[in-house]
């Protein structure tokens, strides 16, 4: 009976309180964990002694507050792919011919790379897979292979694989093709088989490599042959499985006139560009980096939406022990400090503490040459929200009713850090958040 009861408690705990997802805000390095510990210790060193009530409401409030802060921080982090998570830098790669060459920016120094990093590319050969196309045989005719058990081998990347199959008296060529198609594809070794209709009631089995290009020194991606063994021979010759109709090839191109090769049509350049070549080029195509103003507008709008959700959700939360007004007012105070007086760029602080956005006016600001200076308050706002979210996560109990029992002497040298007091409910029980 006790076991059943404990299982119920555990399941309730997992369902209601443990985080449902993992965000970038949870991926802490050692130095970040050290900073969290130091923050907790610093708060407690001179913190008064509180009376913490041992009840479900207080625990639930602390957990809920911490989750709200964690969600806010994670949402802000997800808006930027830069190391500085409050950064508003949004850049994208471009090419002068998107149909033939596409590019994505993967660098970490957008300010330096905009209008300053780029190259010309010319593609003279695309990377290709090896293709073996077998003999064209009448589909409905009796199998060219006599009834028996056969085997053939495939050599791929210095590995050898044996395929065995049986032919029955009633099998037609189409039955043999279907059988080998399923057998090869089910193996999943890096080759793909399909039955090709070549017209006039004839079909052929085509076998292709799933990757392109050739490694240095290689002359083919795969070989199909027969070796000595107990099973019948002749399937490779009868079906033409070893006939190479298109050899594998590397991509050949130039970067600013310098010859380059790649085993794939998808590669990176300089750790800054992710390149996909689709067609041969008749003239050089320029690849560069530019500001992505549309993404920047979406970033600022999403940042404001996350703040508004946090303020409204906190204000709607009613509990006699939860200091919702304190948490809400602190968040609104951040907005007033950072965003007041910037209506001219489309961001306005409303009477209820939320923030409204005029996307058209914001878009004009982003497109202007002075956008960096104009959006400085927004960057400051993002930094302050992240700092507040971290502060809430470190000490969520300050938003739960907790009477003071005794104040510490601020001048005493006997004050020691007690890092688990603030996290009695939210740290020791839920240490996966810290």
C-alpha positions, 0 to 999 in steps of 0.5 A: 500500500505504501508503495502505491502511495509513493508512486502516486506522489512521484507521478504527481510531482513529475506531472505538475512541477518538473520542467517540461522542456529544456531551453538555452537558459538551462545549459549552464557552464561551470562558471555560470553555476559558480556565479549562481552559487555566489549569488545565493551565498551573497544574498544569505550572508546578511539576510534576515532569518525568516519563518518559512511556513511548511505548506503546499501553497508556499511550495507551489508559489515558489516553484511557479515563480521560478518557472515563470522567471525561467520561461521568460529568460528562456524565451529571451535567449531563444530570440538571439543566436549570438553569444550575447543573448540580449543582442539585437544583431540580426544578419543574414547571408545573401547571394546575387543568384539565389537559384544557383547558390544559396547561403546562410550566415553562421558566424559569431561576429555580425557587426564586423562581417556586415558589408565586410565579409564576402567572396565570389564563387564560380561552380564548374562541377556539381558533386554527384552520387555513383549510380549503377543501372542494371540491364533492362529486362521484360517485366512480365517475363519469367526471371532470367535467373533460374530458381535457386538461392543467390548471393552477391557482395557490396563493398562500401567504405572498406566494409563488405556486406553480403546480400542473399535472396531466393528465386522461385519457379513462378518469379518474374523479372518484376518480382526479382526487382521488387525483392532486391529493391526491398532487400537493399533499402532495408539494409540501410548501408548507404546505397539506395535501390529503385526499379526504373521503367525504361519503356516498352515493358522493360525495367531495370534495377538502379542502385545509387549511393546516398552521399556524393563525392569521392574521398581522396584516393578513391575511384568509386563509392561502392562495388558490387561483385560475387565471391566464392561460396555455397550459394549460386552465382550469376545474379550480378551478371544477369541483372547488370548490378555492377554496371556503373552508369554515372560515377561519383564526382566532387564539386569543383568551384573557385572562391575569389578565383582560387580552385576548391573541391568538396565531396558535397554540394553543401559546405561551409566557408570560413566558419561564417557561411553555410553554402548550398550550390544547386547549379553550375554558374556562368559568371561569378556569384557574390556571397555576402552578409547584410542586416536582416531588418525584418528579423530585428523587428520580429525580435523586438516585438517578441521581446515586448510580447514576452514581457507583456505576458509575464506582467499580465500573468503575474497580475492575474495570479491571486494567492494570499501568500503570493506577493504578486504585486511586488513582482509585477511592480518590479517588472513594470519598473524595469520597463519605465526605467528603460522604455519611457520616452521612446514613442518616436520609435514605435514603443509606448509604455501603457498605463497598465504597465504593458508595452505596445508596439507600432510595427510600422514606426518600429520598422522605419526606425530599424531601416534608418542609419541611426537604428543602433543608437535608437534601439539602445533602450531596447537592448538595455531593457533586454539586459534588465529582464534577463538580470531580473529573471536570474534574480527571481530564480536565485531567490523566489521565496522573497515573493512568498509571505515569510515573516522576519524572525530576526535581523542579522547584525550587518557589522558582525564578522560572524555572518556566514553564508547559508546558501540553501535558505532561499532555496529551501523549497525551490533549490534543494527539491528542484536543483535541476533548475540551478 
